[in-house]
Amino acid sequence: MYLKKLSVISFKNIAGASMEFTPGINCLVGDNGAGKTNLLDAIHYLSMSKSAFGMTDSQSLGHGAEFFVLEGGYDDGAGRSEQILCTFKPQVGKKLRRGEKEYSRASEHVGLIPVVTVAPSDSLLVSDEAEQRRRFLNGILSQTDRDYLGAVVRYNHLLAERNKLLKSYVSSSEELLEVLDMQLATAGDMIHTKRRELVDQITPSAGELYRRLSGDGEQVSLEYRSQLNHTTMAGLLSASREKDVVMGFTTAGIHRDDLLMTIDGYPLRKYGSQGQQKSLLTALKLAQYLLLGRKCDTRPILLLDDLFDKLDMQRVERLLGLVCGEEFGQVFISDCNKLRLEELLGRCGIPHSLFGVRAGSVEAL
């Protein structure tokens, strides 16, 4: 499935744009701040019903605009097509439509048109809190497993209710706490199992892709760290209950899980260079892409934002060689240097379409 046509109205700094794309490589070029990343985010929105960069719907509304509209026409090249419409108006909220049918919940749409985004903000996976890495795991699984997505939604709701109860805990709260713990245990155990399986699945692929990107023999490892690796969610909640009551919040559970990334046995966060970190994060996203392709039985859309960020020319050339392979489908690339990008694509012999972005407007070049 590839994006054939995109229409954007009042989304961030894109007042209005309409573009037609090829199934292969599509390049967006323009100065920093012109709107290249915003266009990529619009594509992400149509797949995931949310920003790739953590922005709320209101923050994605163009300055002074009363609403935004995103519409995408998709084709699989074999006769099947999809038309996706996403609208947002502050007084009404967000609405998502597939063809003539409006979704009752945005989660019903996730996974229909899988997408993977590689962007400079991925550095948060290394340098920021564990929540970013849990979000990364959730983002993969939510596109391939609706039961998992439902479990995460339930877990977060139950966790909020449990924390609210703990803040004003009295002896009469015990019965309700037991009920919440039983429900949390069911969701937590399922989430833990799925996350552990995912890390086991993508680790070999991420290691191989890292070697192909970096051109060296460094060994990459991913370790899923969870308190549930050695117990059940029910046992964990039971053991921490007294502490939770004193602290007034839930101190243990899968909401504290983490993903440790290492190169040659050393933590990437502490010892990896910028180039090593970027290479591993890119390899991780490409491993995500290949897994989604297998699980969804369709090649996802790949968004490469700011292609040269922290990667030297050799690694960028290897990356382009990878994403032009048979396992990959439609690719969108953004870069601020048109001549550099065209020279590299020409040297690699890669056919592509080129679009110029300037002050929120877009034109085919």
Stockholm file with secondary structure:
# STOCKHOLM 1.0

chainA/1-365         MYLKKLSVISFKNIAGASMEFTPGINCLVGDNGAGKTNLLDAIHYLSMSKSAFGMTDSQSLGHGAEFFVLEGGYDDGAGRSEQILCTFKPQVGKKLRRGEKEYSRASEHVGLIPVVTVAPSDSLLVSDEAEQRRRFLNGILSQTDRDYLGAVVRYNHLLAERNKLLKSYVSSSEELLEVLDMQLATAGDMIHTKRRELVDQITPSAGELYRRLSGDGEQVSLEYRSQLNHTTMAGLLSASREKDVVMGFTTAGIHRDDLLMTIDGYPLRKYGSQGQQKSLLTALKLAQYLLLGRKCDTRPILLLDDLFDKLDMQRVERLLGLVCGEEFGQVFISDCNKLRLEELLGRCGIPHSLFGVRAGSVEAL
#=GR chainA/1-365 SS CEEEEEEEEEETTEEEEEEECCSSEEEEECCTTSSHHHHHHHHHHHHHSSCTTSCCTGGGBCTTCSCEEEEEEEECSSSCEEEEEEEEETTTEEEEEETTEECSSGGGTTTSSCEEEECGGGGHHHHSCHHHHHHHHHHHHHTTCHHHHHHHHHHHHHHHHHHHHHHTCCGGGHHHHHHHHHHHHHHHHHHHHHHHHHHHHHHHHHHHHHHHHHCSCCCEEEEEECGGGSSCHHHHHHHHHHHHHHHTSCCSSGGGCEEEEEETTEEHHHHCCHHHHHHHHHHHHHHHHHHHHHHHTSCCEEEECSTTTTCCHHHHHHHHHHHTSTTCCCEEEEESCHHHHHHHHHHHTCCEEEEEEETTEEEEC
#=GC SS_cons         CEEEEEEEEEETTEEEEEEECCSSEEEEECCTTSSHHHHHHHHHHHHHSSCTTSCCTGGGBCTTCSCEEEEEEEECSSSCEEEEEEEEETTTEEEEEETTEECSSGGGTTTSSCEEEECGGGGHHHHSCHHHHHHHHHHHHHTTCHHHHHHHHHHHHHHHHHHHHHHTCCGGGHHHHHHHHHHHHHHHHHHHHHHHHHHHHHHHHHHHHHHHHHCSCCCEEEEEECGGGSSCHHHHHHHHHHHHHHHTSCCSSGGGCEEEEEETTEEHHHHCCHHHHHHHHHHHHHHHHHHHHHHHTSCCEEEECSTTTTCCHHHHHHHHHHHTSTTCCCEEEEESCHHHHHHHHHHHTCCEEEEEEETTEEEEC
//
